[in-house]
Amino acid sequence: LLLTPPSAALVSLINGGSLPPGAMTSKDSHPHPTARIKSMPAVAPYTRRARHRSFQLRWINEFRHWWKSSRLLVRLAGLYYTAGLNWSVAVDKKYSLTGVDLYRNKGGKFALKLVKLLGHGGPMRGFLKAMQPFTRTVRIVVGTWRWIEAAPCRRMEVGVEELSAFVGNRFSRIFSRLFVDCLSYYIVFPIIHWLLHHDLLWFHRDTYNPAPIIIALGVLRAVLPFIASFYGSRIGRVFTRATFFNAGHRWRPVQRIQELNFHSEDCEEGDEITEDADLLPIARKIAAALGKADTDTNTQQVLRKLGFHHSGCGSGGYSMYQNPFDNHIGSALLLHIAPYGPSIMGVLPLYVILEREESADIRKFMFQSMANLSEAIGPKALEGFCYQGAYFSMHHFACMRVRYDQIMMEYADACRRMCRDRRGLKDDFSSPPIDLDSLKKFLETGRRGRDQRKTRIRKAQTAKRVDELAKKMTSMMKARKGDESPDGVILYFEGLDCAGKSSTGNLIRDALSGAGYELDMVQYNKPPTEEQRKKPWMDRFMLPTASTAKGEESYQDEENLSKQKTNCVPGKAALIWDRGPGGDFVYGSIANKTDSFKEKRYAEFLDFDKACRDKNTLFLKLFFITDRDSIATTLGKRLAHKKICQDLHGWLDTSSGSGVETYREGLAEIDHHIDPTDFIAFNAYHENLHKFSNFVRKTDIPPAGNFENPWVVISTTKRHPARLATMDAFEKLLGTFHKGGKCCKKEPERITGWKVIKFDPDNPDKIAGRLGSLIRMVLNFCALAVLYWYYCRHIWNQDE
């Protein structure tokens, strides 16, 4: 008689989905393997580029830096002892500082030997060489540990990067010592020798003692390798990252739509399941359903509509659902759901695992091969998190979670430092912030000092670039041959949600404001009204109109608005489109129309572009894109802002009883800065990106005409380089606009500063700019090869 143990009910949770032979017998009190309950991640979520995730690794790295500094101090101590001994008493004339005579031809060689002796640390050189294996071992341990902790999709890049950092470190040390030796032997000592021979010094050659210069060069030879080692490691990392960046044809800060590569790592992360996978669309439907459920009963109801029936539960809110047979997959599916704290905005994220019944739980294995060795063979399970109706992978959720926690910590530190003098500077926040701009400045006071300095440097760079653009446009207005600047400017911001459209594009707005343009803004994020649908499609999109006094003040920055009214130039106006015609092709009714209908709308848009040129209006079309890691980070930031806004409402409620009038319009701006549609758009990232890109591609260049006005595709994966590159692109298009207006009167030429070539968006080898990326990859690889060659050559020479 076979007795079935009660734990056999957990058979669906065991690796492989079945018990091993003999597990159902009662001979052993624990006959079955330990079930791995899927109620929590095997590894806590971490960002894709996280370093030093473990506490031990962080402090081993700190110890490495301390050991590195201690070795320098030991070397300098030996130098001090050697210099003092050989200066005072010439124990051995061969190493005596007082016995150096640079007047002789061989004096330089003798002096160079002393420089090397001092740079090596004198009598401490033996101790330092004995400690060298330990130092190298610690460095190798740190590099290997970093490689192990890296995300699986980045292990190759991290491994090469750590090896290149080590080689760059050694290269910089060797090269810095060679530099000091060459500086001493070929420049410093020959100059002193020449001065002594020509009797140009203020003392006689017999009384001259070069010991101070030799000691100074010895100190330089001891300290310079220590300093250069940091830059050498950075050089190795930079060359490695640039090689992989160009090998994957990653998105550059500013590019043409023909250069947009959908197969790059910006669009398809190496560890993510591609869009044509089976489980990912189902996971997104489950996330959307869970976002609508607010109770356990509702959760079961919404999942039942997707074919999942509740089949078990456990402690900590764990639940398991089963779909007996999914038509899309062709087999049964298991769904594991468990809350995962802490909460974000009072809502607990849900940790989910979606798998086939034959899937293998390989979450704890570093490599697929290791999982196979342990007989955990089967399709990989899909694990991630659901929050606000969106499905996040492990890395995407970590980006959102880490950024949310970081902002909240900065908020706590900023509150703690209110009304306090810090480092000689007085904070300007004796009262809470009341809008998004003041909130960002307030949070900046809660950051670390070096982060604040970095932000100030970047802001100074962008401010300088904005002033340069404003001055250029002002000079165009005051040109000898008359006003050569556009009478109107349309800034059309289009692209993905949470891609930094406002923060990046508004720099051009500031430049226009500084040049005297009258600014206005209109948002086209709502469908057209019935009255607008009766008119031609492009009629609802406004043109900039200049006026001596503005009617409706839609410009948000009151301080800049007052300056604008007094400094605006008559006849100059700029209009900002937040969204526009492209949104109708992604979110509106045109998205479901036929191709022939869309072609007519493309033609209308191009006609509008041509009409703007005829009216001396610069139509600047900016298409913003970014990767999903950046979008998840932005979502975390905006969620934190909304959470802080709740405190600000309470802050103002407390102070309202004092009779002081409080303004809350700015708080509404923070509240509305994020909404559920942002999470829906995150789920539809690839779909929206392809729709936007198709619209941009179709409306990039007019089929006929005497000018070209291309789209500027801006990748905000790295915000600061994107902002600087955006202003450079605007300056380039501004010059193109001016040249086109000047020469088109004489000959029908197509004026552009951008080269357009044929491309195939489905073939990464036929995308514009691919050859340039390959060339840059080869150059960076050659630079790495030089580092490796020089280091190996030095090692081989030492062995000989």
KOLVO-938038 format. One record per residue (C-alpha): x, y, z; residue in one letter. Coordinates in steps of 0.2 Angstrom, whole numbers, padded with zeros to 4 digits, always signed. Layout:
N
XYZa;...
This chain:
800
+0000+0000+0000l;+0007+0017-0005l;+0004+0031+0007l;+0003+0048+0000t;+0011+0061+0012p;+0001+0077+0014p;+0015+0088+0007s;+0012+0080-0010a;-0001+0094-0013a;+0014+0105-0016l;+0020+0095-0031v;+0016+0109-0043s;+0029+0120-0033l;+0043+0108-0035i;+0057+0109-0048n;+0051+0101-0064g;+0033+0099-0058g;+0035+0081-0052s;+0042+0071-0038l;+0057+0059-0041p;+0055+0040-0041p;+0050+0033-0025g;+0045+0049-0017a;+0028+0044-0014m;+0032+0029-0002t;+0031+0030+0017s;+0048+0022+0020k;+0056+0039+0023d;+0048+0052+0034s;+0053+0066+0022h;+0053+0057+0005p;+0050+0072-0006h;+0063+0085-0010p;+0061+0102-0001t;+0048+0113-0010a;+0054+0130-0015r;+0039+0141-0011i;+0038+0155-0023k;+0032+0168-0011s;+0047+0180-0012m;+0061+0183-0024p;+0077+0172-0023a;+0087+0188-0024v;+0081+0205-0019a;+0078+0217-0035p;+0093+0227-0040y;+0096+0239-0054t;+0104+0233-0070r;+0120+0243-0067r;+0121+0241-0048a;+0138+0239-0040r;+0143+0233-0023h;+0126+0226-0019r;+0133+0216-0004s;+0139+0224+0012f;+0155+0213+0012q;+0160+0218-0005l;+0158+0237-0002r;+0169+0236+0014w;+0182+0225+0005i;+0183+0239-0008n;+0185+0252+0005e;+0199+0242+0013f;+0207+0241-0004r;+0208+0259-0005h;+0214+0261+0013w;+0228+0248+0009w;+0232+0258-0007k;+0234+0274+0003s;+0244+0265+0017s;+0257+0258+0004r;+0259+0276-0002l;+0263+0282+0016l;+0275+0268+0019v;+0284+0272+0002r;+0285+0291+0007l;+0292+0286+0024a;+0306+0276+0016g;+0309+0290+0005l;+0311+0302+0020y;+0322+0291+0029y;+0334+0288+0013t;+0334+0306+0009a;+0339+0311+0027g;+0352+0298+0028l;+0360+0301+0012n;+0360+0320+0014w;+0368+0321+0031s;+0381+0307+0030v;+0388+0299+0014a;+0388+0281+0020v;+0390+0275+0002d;+0396+0287-0011k;+0386+0277-0024k;+0370+0283-0016y;+0375+0299-0008s;+0365+0315-0012l;+0380+0326-0009t;+0390+0317-0021g;+0380+0321-0037v;+0389+0332-0049d;+0378+0336-0064l;+0392+0346-0072y;+0399+0330-0078r;+0392+0321-0093n;+0388+0305-0082k;+0380+0315-0068g;+0363+0313-0075g;+0363+0294-0074k;+0369+0294-0056f;+0355+0307-0052a;+0342+0296-0061l;+0347+0281-0050k;+0345+0291-0034l;+0327+0297-0041v;+0322+0279-0043k;+0329+0274-0026l;+0319+0287-0018l;+0304+0284-0028g;+0304+0265-0023h;+0304+0270-0005g;+0322+0266-0001g;+0323+0252+0012p;+0305+0249+0012m;+0305+0243-0006r;+0307+0225+0000g;+0292+0226+0011f;+0281+0233-0003l;+0287+0220-0015k;+0283+0207-0002a;+0265+0214+0000m;+0262+0215-0019q;+0254+0198-0021p;+0242+0202-0007f;+0237+0218-0015t;+0234+0210-0032r;+0224+0197-0024t;+0212+0209-0015v;+0210+0218-0032r;+0206+0202-0041i;+0194+0197-0027v;+0185+0213-0029v;+0184+0212-0048g;+0178+0194-0048t;+0165+0198-0035w;+0158+0213-0045r;+0157+0201-0060w;+0147+0188-0050i;+0135+0201-0043e;+0132+0209-0061a;+0116+0207-0069a;+0116+0191-0080p;+0114+0202-0096c;+0129+0212-0092r;+0141+0199-0086r;+0152+0199-0101m;+0153+0218-0102e;+0157+0219-0083v;+0170+0205-0084g;+0179+0214-0098v;+0177+0231-0089e;+0185+0224-0073e;+0200+0216-0082l;+0202+0232-0092s;+0202+0243-0076a;+0215+0232-0069f;+0226+0233-0085v;+0223+0252-0086g;+0228+0253-0067n;+0245+0244-0071r;+0247+0253-0087f;+0245+0270-0079s;+0257+0266-0065r;+0271+0260-0077i;+0268+0274-0089f;+0269+0287-0075s;+0286+0280-0068r;+0292+0281-0086l;+0286+0298-0088f;+0296+0304-0072v;+0311+0295-0078d;+0311+0303-0095c;+0307+0320-0087l;+0322+0319-0076s;+0335+0311-0088y;+0330+0320-0104y;+0324+0337-0098i;+0328+0342-0080v;+0345+0336-0078f;+0351+0341-0096p;+0345+0359-0092i;+0354+0360-0076i;+0370+0353-0085h;+0368+0366-0099w;+0366+0380-0086l;+0381+0374-0076l;+0392+0373-0092h;+0387+0391-0098h;+0389+0398-0080d;+0372+0405-0080l;+0367+0401-0062l;+0370+0413-0048w;+0382+0401-0039f;+0397+0392-0044h;+0396+0374-0050r;+0407+0367-0036d;+0395+0374-0023t;+0379+0368-0032y;+0370+0354-0024n;+0355+0347-0034p;+0349+0336-0019a;+0332+0346-0017p;+0328+0344-0036i;+0332+0325-0035i;+0321+0323-0019i;+0307+0333-0027a;+0308+0321-0042l;+0309+0306-0030g;+0293+0312-0022v;+0285+0314-0039l;+0290+0297-0044r;+0282+0290-0028a;+0265+0300-0028v;+0262+0301-0047l;+0258+0282-0050p;+0246+0283-0035f;+0236+0297-0043i;+0238+0290-0061a;+0231+0273-0055s;+0213+0280-0052f;+0213+0288-0070y;+0220+0273-0077g;+0206+0262-0071s;+0194+0275-0077r;+0202+0275-0094i;+0200+0256-0095g;+0182+0257-0091r;+0178+0271-0103v;+0186+0262-0117f;+0177+0246-0113t;+0160+0254-0111r;+0162+0264-0127a;+0167+0248-0136t;+0151+0239-0130f;+0141+0255-0133f;+0145+0256-0151n;+0145+0237-0154a;+0127+0237-0149g;+0123+0253-0159h;+0116+0261-0144r;+0106+0277-0146w;+0116+0293-0146r;+0109+0308-0137p;+0104+0316-0154v;+0101+0307-0170q;+0090+0306-0186r;+0075+0294-0186i;+0085+0284-0199q;+0098+0280-0186e;+0085+0274-0173l;+0090+0255-0170n;+0076+0245-0162f;+0088+0231-0160h;+0100+0240-0148s;+0101+0237-0129e;+0092+0253-0126d;+0076+0245-0134c;+0079+0227-0130e;+0087+0223-0114e;+0098+0207-0114g;+0089+0199-0099d;+0071+0204-0105e;+0059+0192-0114i;+0056+0199-0131t;+0039+0205-0137e;+0035+0189-0146d;+0037+0178-0131a;+0022+0169-0125d;+0021+0173-0106l;+0025+0192-0107l;+0008+0198-0115p;-0001+0187-0102i;+0009+0194-0088a;+0004+0212-0093r;-0014+0207-0094k;-0013+0200-0077i;-0005+0216-0071a;-0019+0227-0079a;-0032+0216-0070a;-0023+0216-0053l;-0022+0235-0055g;-0041+0236-0056k;-0044+0224-0041a;-0044+0232-0023d;-0049+0216-0013t;-0046+0198-0012d;-0063+0194-0019t;-0061+0206-0033n;-0043+0199-0037t;-0051+0181-0039q;-0065+0188-0050q;-0053+0198-0062v;-0041+0183-0063l;-0056+0171-0067r;-0060+0181-0082k;-0042+0178-0088l;-0045+0159-0085g;-0035+0158-0069f;-0044+0149-0054h;-0038+0150-0036h;-0030+0134-0031s;-0020+0138-0015g;-0014+0150-0003c;-0001+0152+0011g;+0006+0164+0024s;+0010+0182+0021g;-0003+0184+0008g;+0003+0171-0004y;-0009+0164-0017s;-0008+0152-0031m;-0019+0152-0047y;-0020+0139-0061q;-0026+0140-0079n;-0030+0122-0084p;-0026+0125-0102f;-0021+0142-0110d;-0026+0142-0129n;-0012+0154-0133h;+0002+0144-0124i;-0005+0127-0127g;-0003+0120-0110s;-0007+0124-0092a;-0001+0139-0083l;+0003+0143-0064l;+0002+0160-0057l;+0010+0164-0040h;+0006+0181-0031i;+0012+0188-0015a;+0013+0206-0008p;+0031+0213-0007y;+0034+0228+0004g;+0037+0241+0009p;+0022+0250+0001s;+0024+0264-0012i;+0011+0278-0010m;+0001+0266+0002g;+0000+0252-0011v;+0009+0236-0009l;+0018+0230-0025p;+0014+0212-0029l;+0027+0199-0033y;+0022+0187-0047v;+0028+0172-0055i;+0020+0165-0071l;+0026+0148-0077e;+0021+0133-0086r;+0018+0117-0076e;+0034+0110-0083e;+0044+0126-0080s;+0060+0125-0069a;+0063+0136-0054d;+0081+0142-0059i;+0080+0159-0049r;+0094+0154-0038k;+0106+0148-0051f;+0119+0160-0059m;+0120+0152-0076f;+0108+0141-0086q;+0121+0128-0087s;+0122+0126-0068m;+0103+0124-0068a;+0105+0110-0081n;+0118+0101-0070l;+0106+0101-0056s;+0092+0093-0066e;+0082+0108-0066a;+0078+0107-0084i;+0063+0115-0092g;+0056+0132-0098p;+0061+0147-0088k;+0048+0155-0077a;+0044+0173-0079l;+0045+0183-0063e;+0042+0201-0059g;+0031+0214-0050f;+0014+0222-0053c;+0010+0239-0047y;-0004+0251-0053q;-0009+0240-0067g;+0009+0239-0075a;+0021+0224-0075y;+0039+0227-0070f;+0053+0216-0073s;+0065+0213-0058m;+0077+0227-0064h;+0063+0239-0069h;+0055+0238-0052f;+0072+0240-0044a;+0074+0256-0054c;+0057+0263-0048m;+0060+0257-0030r;+0077+0264-0028v;+0073+0281-0035r;+0057+0282-0024y;+0067+0278-0009d;+0081+0290-0014q;+0069+0305-0016i;+0061+0301+0000m;+0078+0301+0009m;+0083+0317+0001e;+0066+0325+0007y;+0069+0319+0025a;+0087+0326+0025d;+0080+0343+0017a;+0068+0344+0031c;+0081+0341+0044r;+0092+0354+0037r;+0079+0368+0035m;+0083+0385+0042c;+0101+0380+0046r;+0117+0387+0040d;+0127+0374+0031r;+0145+0376+0025r;+0144+0395+0025g;+0128+0395+0014l;+0110+0399+0020k;+0096+0388+0014d;+0082+0398+0006d;+0068+0387+0013f;+0061+0393+0029s;+0044+0388+0023s;+0039+0372+0013p;+0039+0372-0006p;+0023+0376-0015i;+0026+0370-0033d;+0036+0358-0043l;+0051+0370-0046d;+0053+0375-0028s;+0051+0356-0023l;+0066+0351-0034k;+0076+0365-0027k;+0071+0360-0009f;+0076+0342-0012l;+0092+0348-0019e;+0097+0354-0002t;+0095+0336+0005g;+0108+0328-0007r;+0126+0325-0003r;+0138+0339-0005g;+0147+0332-0020r;+0130+0328-0029d;+0125+0346-0026q;+0141+0352-0034r;+0139+0341-0048k;+0122+0347-0051t;+0128+0365-0050r;+0141+0362-0063i;+0129+0354-0075r;+0117+0368-0073k;+0130+0381-0076a;+0135+0372-0092q;+0117+0372-0098t;+0114+0390-0093a;+0130+0395-0103k;+0124+0386-0118r;+0107+0394-0117v;+0114+0411-0116d;+0125+0408-0131e;+0109+0403-0141l;+0100+0418-0135a;+0114+0429-0140k;+0116+0421-0157k;+0097+0424-0161m;+0099+0442-0155t;+0113+0444-0167s;+0103+0437-0181m;+0089+0450-0177m;+0102+0464-0178k;+0111+0458-0194a;+0117+0471-0207r;+0106+0465-0220k;+0091+0465-0209g;+0082+0453-0198d;+0088+0435-0202e;+0079+0426-0187s;+0063+0417-0189p;+0047+0428-0185d;+0039+0413-0176g;+0045+0397-0168v;+0035+0381-0164i;+0043+0369-0152l;+0034+0353-0155y;+0037+0340-0140f;+0032+0323-0145e;+0037+0306-0139g;+0036+0293-0125l;+0028+0297-0108d;+0041+0300-0094c;+0055+0304-0107a;+0060+0321-0101g;+0051+0331-0114k;+0048+0347-0103s;+0064+0347-0094s;+0075+0345-0109t;+0065+0354-0122g;+0062+0369-0111n;+0080+0374-0112l;+0076+0380-0130i;+0061+0389-0123r;+0073+0398-0111d;+0085+0403-0125a;+0070+0410-0135l;+0064+0419-0120s;+0081+0427-0118g;+0081+0432-0136a;+0065+0442-0134g;+0052+0430-0141y;+0035+0431-0134e;+0031+0413-0127l;+0015+0403-0126d;+0011+0385-0123m;-0004+0374-0128v;-0007+0355-0124q;-0014+0343-0136y;-0016+0328-0125n;-0035+0327-0127k;-0045+0321-0142p;-0053+0334-0153p;-0070+0340-0150t;-0085+0338-0161e;-0083+0355-0169e;-0064+0352-0172q;-0068+0336-0181r;-0079+0345-0194k;-0064+0356-0199k;-0048+0350-0208p;-0037+0340-0197w;-0022+0352-0195m;-0033+0367-0191d;-0034+0364-0173r;-0015+0366-0171f;-0011+0384-0168m;+0003+0395-0175l;+0013+0407-0165p;+0006+0425-0165t;+0014+0440-0158a;+0005+0453-0148s;+0010+0468-0137t;+0000+0461-0122a;-0004+0443-0120k;-0022+0438-0117g;-0022+0421-0108e;-0006+0418-0098e;-0003+0400-0101s;+0016+0401-0097y;+0019+0394-0080q;+0034+0402-0074d;+0028+0419-0067e;+0045+0426-0064e;+0051+0423-0082n;+0034+0429-0088l;+0036+0446-0080s;+0053+0447-0088k;+0046+0441-0105q;+0033+0455-0106k;+0046+0469-0103t;+0060+0461-0114n;+0050+0454-0129c;+0054+0460-0147v;+0039+0466-0157p;+0034+0453-0170g;+0043+0438-0162k;+0033+0424-0155a;+0036+0406-0150a;+0023+0393-0146l;+0026+0376-0137i;+0016+0361-0142w;+0015+0348-0128d;+0010+0333-0139r;+0003+0336-0156g;-0002+0327-0172p;+0008+0312-0168g;-0002+0308-0153g;-0017+0305-0164d;-0008+0291-0172f;-0004+0283-0156v;-0018+0287-0144y;-0031+0294-0155g;-0043+0287-0168s;-0031+0288-0182i;-0021+0273-0174a;-0035+0261-0181n;-0037+0269-0198k;-0031+0261-0214t;-0014+0265-0222d;-0022+0276-0236s;-0031+0287-0223f;-0014+0289-0213k;-0005+0294-0229e;-0017+0308-0232k;-0014+0314-0214r;+0005+0313-0217y;+0003+0324-0232a;-0007+0337-0222e;+0006+0338-0209f;+0020+0340-0222l;+0009+0354-0230d;+0008+0362-0213f;+0027+0361-0211d;+0030+0369-0228k;+0017+0383-0224a;+0027+0387-0208c;+0043+0389-0219r;+0034+0401-0231d;+0028+0411-0216k;+0046+0412-0209n;+0042+0401-0195t;+0054+0388-0188l;+0045+0372-0185f;+0056+0363-0173l;+0050+0345-0171k;+0058+0335-0156l;+0055+0317-0154f;+0059+0311-0137f;+0064+0293-0133i;+0072+0283-0119t;+0074+0266-0112d;+0063+0257-0100r;+0075+0258-0085d;+0074+0277-0087s;+0055+0277-0088i;+0054+0266-0072a;+0066+0278-0063t;+0056+0293-0068t;+0040+0284-0062l;+0048+0282-0045g;+0053+0300-0044k;+0036+0306-0048r;+0028+0294-0036l;+0039+0301-0022a;+0035+0319-0027h;+0016+0315-0026k;+0019+0307-0009k;+0028+0322-0003i;+0014+0333-0010c;+0003+0325+0003q;+0014+0332+0017d;+0014+0349+0008l;-0005+0349+0009h;-0005+0345+0027g;+0009+0358+0030w;-0002+0372+0021l;-0018+0366+0030d;-0009+0369+0047t;-0003+0386+0042s;-0020+0391+0034s;-0028+0395+0051g;-0015+0409+0054s;-0023+0420+0042g;-0009+0419+0029v;-0016+0416+0012e;-0009+0400+0004t;-0008+0396-0015y;-0010+0378-0020r;-0010+0379-0039e;+0008+0372-0039g;+0003+0357-0028l;-0010+0352-0041a;+0004+0353-0054e;+0014+0340-0043i;-0002+0329-0041d;-0006+0328-0059h;+0012+0325-0064h;+0009+0307-0064i;-0007+0297-0067d;-0013+0279-0071p;-0010+0282-0090t;+0009+0283-0087d;+0009+0265-0081f;-0002+0260-0095i;+0011+0268-0107a;+0025+0258-0098f;+0016+0242-0102n;+0014+0247-0120a;+0032+0254-0122y;+0037+0244-0138h;+0020+0247-0146e;+0020+0265-0143n;+0038+0267-0148l;+0035+0259-0165h;+0020+0269-0168k;+0028+0286-0164f;+0043+0281-0175s;+0033+0277-0189n;+0024+0294-0189f;+0041+0303-0187v;+0048+0293-0202r;+0034+0297-0213k;+0034+0315-0209t;+0053+0318-0208d;+0057+0325-0225i;+0044+0333-0237p;+0044+0323-0254p;+0046+0339-0264a;+0051+0357-0260g;+0067+0368-0258n;+0070+0365-0240f;+0072+0351-0227e;+0066+0351-0210n;+0070+0335-0202p;+0064+0328-0185w;+0077+0328-0171v;+0077+0312-0161v;+0083+0315-0143i;+0087+0300-0132s;+0086+0305-0114t;+0093+0289-0107t;+0107+0301-0100k;+0099+0318-0097r;+0113+0330-0097h;+0122+0324-0113p;+0105+0325-0121a;+0101+0342-0116r;+0118+0349-0122l;+0116+0339-0139a;+0098+0346-0141t;+0104+0364-0140m;+0118+0360-0152d;+0105+0352-0164a;+0094+0368-0162f;+0108+0379-0167e;+0112+0368-0182k;+0094+0369-0188l;+0093+0387-0185l;+0108+0390-0196g;+0100+0378-0209t;+0084+0388-0208f;+0094+0405-0211h;+0104+0397-0226k;+0088+0390-0234g;+0079+0407-0233g;+0095+0415-0241k;+0099+0404-0255c;+0082+0397-0260c;+0079+0414-0269k;+0092+0410-0281k;+0091+0391-0284e;+0080+0377-0279p;+0092+0368-0267e;+0087+0357-0253r;+0096+0364-0238i;+0100+0353-0223t;+0114+0349-0211g;+0110+0331-0210w;+0114+0317-0222k;+0099+0306-0226v;+0102+0288-0233i;+0092+0273-0237k;+0088+0261-0222f;+0079+0246-0217d;+0071+0248-0199p;+0070+0229-0197d;+0088+0225-0202n;+0101+0232-0189p;+0115+0231-0202d;+0106+0243-0214k;+0102+0257-0202i;+0110+0274-0204a;+0125+0277-0194g;+0129+0259-0192r;+0146+0261-0201l;+0151+0275-0190g;+0147+0265-0174s;+0158+0251-0181l;+0172+0263-0184i;+0171+0270-0166r;+0170+0252-0159m;+0186+0247-0168v;+0195+0263-0162l;+0190+0260-0144n;+0195+0242-0146f;+0212+0247-0153c;+0214+0258-0138a;+0211+0244-0127l;+0223+0233-0137a;+0236+0246-0134v;+0234+0245-0115l;+0234+0226-0115y;+0249+0225-0126w;+0260+0238-0116y;+0256+0229-0100y;+0260+0212-0107c;+0276+0218-0115r;+0281+0225-0098h;+0277+0209-0089i;+0287+0199-0102w;+0302+0210-0100n;+0302+0208-0082q;+0302+0189-0083d;+0317+0190-0095e;
